[in-house]
Amino acid sequence: MIDELLQYKIALGNVAGIGATNAKTLISYIGDIKSIFTEKKQNLLKIPGIGEITARKISKNSDILKLAETELEFIIKNNIKTTFYLDKDYPYLLKQCADAPLLLFYKGNINLYNKKTLSIVGTRKVTGEGKNNCNNLIEGLCNIGHKPIIISGLAYGVDICAHKAAIKNNLPTFAVLGHGLDRIYPANHASTAAEIIENGAIISEFATFNKFERQNFLRRNRIIAGLSEATVVIESASKGGSLTTADMANSYDREVFTFPGRPSDKYSAGCNMLIKRHRAFLIEKAKDIEYILSWEERSTKKVVQQNLFVELTEDEKILIKILEDNNKPVIDFICKQSKMTMNKVSATLLMLEFKNLVRVLPGKIFELNQVIY
C-alpha cells in the first residue's frame, strides 16, 4: 500500500526552485500537504515567497508526483527510513535551522535525544598531522568520558578519517551524503558506510532522481553544521567546503573549533584565518572542547535548591530532576519526560533561569547551574 502522505512530502521537497523555507511557509498557510497540490494557483500566489513560476509548477504537478511515487517504491524496497521536519524524531538541533531540509532519508538510527554531537570536517587532502589531530581528538574525548556522535560527510581526507576514528572508538557516527541513497560516493567508502549504519546512520536530503551535482555537496554542508552542537575544522586551505560548513555553523549560533598551523602550511591557511577573524576557537586537545562546551563530567556537586532558600514549585522540581538525570537535554526531550506541554515547560524553564538554577545553551539545550552546598 502506497503511503500517499509521504509521496506528497517527497514531491513538495522537490518542486523546482521552491526551497525548504518556502515549502514550510506553504505548509503553515495551507496546513495539509496534499492540499498544497490541489490549491488554486491564484490562492498560492497570495502566500509570501510564492511567485508565478513556483505556483505554476505546484499546480502542474503530475510529473513531480510520478517521480515521488517511484522514489517511494525505492524507499520501501530498500528499507530506507524518512523523517519529516514536523515529525518527533526529526533531529531537534537541525530543526532550529531555518533552511533545514523538509525531509531526510536515512539508513540506521538517528535518535539524538540527550546525545552530545560534534561535526568534524576538513580538507580532502589531509596531511599526516591532520590525521593525527583528528584521531587524537576523538580518542581523547573518549578517554575523558565523552561519547559524542561524530558527524561528517564520508568524503576523502578528514571526513573518512573522522568516521573511521569514531568506529574504532565505538562511537556512533553519521555520514551526511550529497546524493540519494541509491549509491555511495566515493564507492570505495561503501564498506565504511555499512559499518556506520550498524551504530549510526547515513543521511541525505536528496531523492534518487535528483541530479548528481557538485553543488549538492555544498548544500549538504548545512546539514552537517545543523545537526551538531559544534563543528571542528581539522585542516583547510584558504578556500573550501569546510570553511563553508564553519560559516554555516556560525550562522546557526553553534561553536566552531579549529587546530592552528604554521603560516607556511597550505592546509592550515583556512584554520588560521578562522582564528584570526574570531570565527573559531583555537584548540589543541579534547579537553579544550570539553571546557568550551561545558562537557565536564558531573562530580558530586548538587544543584542548589531549597537548601539555599530557593522556593521551587512542583513543576520546577520535576524539571530540575530531569536536568539532574540527563545531560543537556533539548526542550522536546524535557516535554516528553515531564509530560507537560511545550508552553508550560518553556515558562517553567524561564522561571528557573530567573532563579539562576538553569541556563540555556545554543540550540535550545538546557543544563543546570551547579552550586556546591
Buried (B, 14 or more C-beta within 10 A) or exposed (E): EEEBEBBBBBBBBBBEEBBBEBBBBBBEBBEEBBEBBEBEEEEBEEBEBBEEEBBEBBBEBEEBBEBBBBBBEBBEEEEBBBBBBEEEBBBBBBBBBEBBBBBBBBBBBBEBBBBBBBBBBBBBBBBEBBBEBBBBBBBBBBEBEBBBBBBBBBBBBBBBBBBBBBBEBEBBBBBBBBBBBBEBBEEEBEEBBEBBBEBBBBBBBBBBBBEBEEEBBBBBBBBBBBBBBBBBBBBBBEEBBBBBBBBBBBBBEBBBBBBBBEEEBBBBBBBBBBBEEEBBBBBEBBBBBBEEBEBEEEEEEBBBBEEEEBEBEEBBEBBBEBBEEBBBBBBBBBBBBBEBEEEBBBEBBEBBBEBEBBBBBBBBBBBBBBBEE
